[in-house]
Every structure is written in C-alpha cells, then in structure tokens.
C-alpha cells in the first residue's frame, strides 16, 4: 500500500487527465491499468490510479526513486510514441506534475500515516494551485501548516501538500493539495461552507490563499487500482 510521506524522499508524480464523457473515463482507466500492471521501469516504486467523481478524468499518483529515473521513462519510445498519443486521443487536458512531499497531516487516531489504496473508502480531493514562483513558498505553508485546524473538521481524514518542482503541460510554479475525507457529503459540507460562517483562522487563511494563487482547479476521486514494484 503506497504511503504519502515527507520522509521517503521519493519523487512524487501526479499525472492528471481530464476527458469529456464517462465512457472516455473508462477508456482512460483501462489504458492506465494496462500501463500500471506492466510497469517494470528502473526506479519506479508504485502507481495508484484514481477515477474522477465530480468531473470525468483520472489521476495517477506515481512514486519514483529519482527524477533521473523518470526522465528515462519520458525519453523512451514507448512513452513518446504510444502512451502519449493514446491519451491525447481520449483526453481534453493532460498535466504531468513532478513534486516533493513537503507536508502531511492526519486526523488524530489515524496513526499519522497517509495510506492510498483501493481497499480503503476514502473520498479524495486533489487541488492544483498555480502561483507566482516568488509566492510558492508562502502558498505551500498556508496550504499545509496554515490548515492545522482541519483536524477538527467533521469527516476530515488527511491532507498532504506537494511542492511543484517541474511539469509538462503546466506553466509556472504550482502546489498540490491531496486530501482524504470520510464521504462526499463531508467534503462538500467543508468545501461549500459560506465564507462568513467559517472560523476566523480558516477565513484568514482562505483570503490569503486567494490573494496569492493565480488559478486553482480541483476534482474528486476514488482510488481504483494500485501496484508497487515487485508485486
């Protein structure tokens, strides 16, 4: 079972694909499953496939030993001449994000480990925040340490912050929030709470994030498949 942790020092890659129909989402999941099940790349640690819930699409959370190992994968003929062309046919957008895990927090009683598995029932939200490079460090802090109050929010399980290092098909600096919730209902109650009803620490945090970020988009997911090297 993959673990999201600041201690592993893996390069964490988040490949996000959006598409226009549930049928194309199923095609994406099938193609991604084939790639994950056949993976035997040098330096590859694990891959975990997520199915979009709010919007058709997929996310693949991939752990690599190093950036050099990933670049070998990207430079290979199979990736350039088969993988990308297949995905381009059935997607409306592709983003390949390379990240460092810089913050991770769980609700008390969950052991402090952020586990990612189809055997769990997490309702997962992934947010991508674009930001000016000069503001990235502050934004990362606001998204992580600045949200320690989340442990008291009903339905919250965990959240992790990824600092963007580099990307394909995304311009500029970015940060990612990967959060887990008890249910769709608990996540939406948190997300849709009117600003004036938010506790003061959250209001201040949200206002500063809005000032810093250039753009934010999000989708929700269910984990549907995972595999690690050696399995």
N, C-alpha and C positions, 0 to 999 in steps of 0.2 A: 504494500500500500504506500503510494507516494506521500511524503511529508513536506509541507511548505515550512521552511525553517531558515532563520538567519545564520545558522551555524554550519550548514552543509557546504556552503561556498560553491554550489552549483550555478552554472549559467541557466537561468530560467527563461525559457522561450514561450511566449504566448502567441499562437497563431489564430487569428480571428477571421472568420469568413462569414459574410452575410449573403443572403440569397433572397429570391422573391416569392417562393412558394414552399409549402410544407413538403411537396414532392421533391423539390431540389434539395431541401434539407436532408431528406432521407438518402438521396444520392451522395451528398457530401459525407454523411455518416458512414455509408458503405465504403466509399473510397478511403476515408481516413482510417477506418477499421482495417482495411487491407494493408495499408502502409504500416500501421502500428504492429500488426501481427507478424509482418515480415521484417521488421526493423532488426538490423544487426550491424549498425554503424559504429565505427570506432568512437568511443567516448560518449555514446548515448546511454543514458541512465533509465529514463522512463518516459512514457507518454500517456496522457489521460484525456479522453475525448468527452466533450460536453455538448449536449443538444440544446439549442436555443428554445426558450419558452415564450418570452414576450414577442420576439421577432425571429423569423426563420433564419437560421445560421448555426454555426458551430464554433467551438473553441477547443484548441488542443494545447494543453499545458505540458510542456516538454522540459525535462531536465537533462543538461549536458555537463560533461566534465569540464569543458572549456570552450571558449569562443573559437579556438583553432579547430577543434573537432567539428563544430557546427559549420564553419566556413568550408571545410572539406565536403560536407554534405551538400551545401548550396552550390558548390563548384562542380558537382558530379553531373554527368549527362542525364541520369535518371531523374534528378530533381528538375533540371532545366528543360528537358525535352519531353517528359511525361507528366510529372507531378503538377507543375505549374500550369501547363496547357489544359489538363483535365479540370483543375479547379477553376480556371478562368472561364471555362465553358458554362459552368453552372452557378457562378457567384456574381454578385453585384459589387462586392468590395473584398479586398484581401489586405490584411495587415499582419506583418511578421515582426513581432516585438521582442527584442532581447533585453533582459532585465537582471537586476540584482535585487534579492530579497533584503529589504532594509528594516522591516518592522513586522511583527506578528503578535497577535493577542487573541486569547480565547476567553470565553465566559468562565468564571470560577467554577471549578468542579469538573471541567473537561480535560484537565491534565496538562494544559499548556501546549498541546500538540495539534497542529492543523493537519488533519488527515483528509485525503482526497480519494474517494473510492465510489464505484457504483454500488457497493454493498451498504453504503450509508444513504440516508434520506435527506441530505442537505438540499436546501433551496439556495442556489448560488447566484450572486450578482457580481458582474465584472464591469468596472467603470474605467474608462481611459480618459485621462485628463491631459490635454495639451497645454503647454505653458512655455513662457519665455525661458531660455536657458538660465538667465540670471535669477529667475524666481523658482527654479526647480527645487532647490534645497529647502526653501521655506514651505513650498507646497507639500513636499514629502513629509515634513514634520507635522504640518496641520492635519494631513490625512492619517497619520499614524499616532504619534504621541498626543496630538491635539484632540483625539477622539477616544481617550481613555474612559470617558463617560458611557461609551457604548455598552460596557459590561452590565449596566443597569437597564438596558432597553429590553422589553419583553420580546422573546423569540430570537435574540441575537446569540450566535454561536462563536463566530470568529471573524477577524478581518486581518488581512495581510497587505502590506504596501510594497509594490515593486518600483524601484527606481529605474526608469528607462535609460538604457545605455546606447542603443542604436536600433534602427528599424529599417525594414523595407516597406515602401508604400505609405509611410507616415513622415511628415516633415516636422523638424524641430524637436524640442525636448518634450518629454511626457512622463507621467507616472500612472500606475495602475493600482486600483483597489480591488482585491479579491475577497469577497465576504460570504459567509455561510449563515443561513437562517433556519429556524425550525420549519417554516412554511412560507408559501406565497403570501398568505394573509398577514403574517407578522412582518415580512419585509415591506409589503405595500403600506401597512399602517405606519411604519417608520418613515418610509420614503415620502409619503403623501401628507405627513403632519403639517398643518398650516404653520407658516413661519412665526406668527405671533404666539402660537401655543408651544413653541419649542423652548426647552430650558435655556437659560441665559448662556451657559457655556457653548451649547450647540449653535445658538443664534450667532454668537460672535465668530465661532469657527466657520460656519457656513458663509457668513458675509465676507470674511477674508479670503476664503477659497474662491468665491465668485469674483472677487477683485483680481485675483492672480491668474486664474485659468483663462486660456484663450477659447477653449471649447471642451465640452465633456459629452461623451456618449456612453450609453450603458445598455446591457442586455442581461437577462436572467437565464439560468441554465440548470439542467440536471446532468450529473455525471453518468455516462452510459457505458464506458469501456476504459480499461486501463491495462497496461502491460509494462513490465520492467525487464531490463537486461537479465538474461539468464533464465527467464521463465519460458 
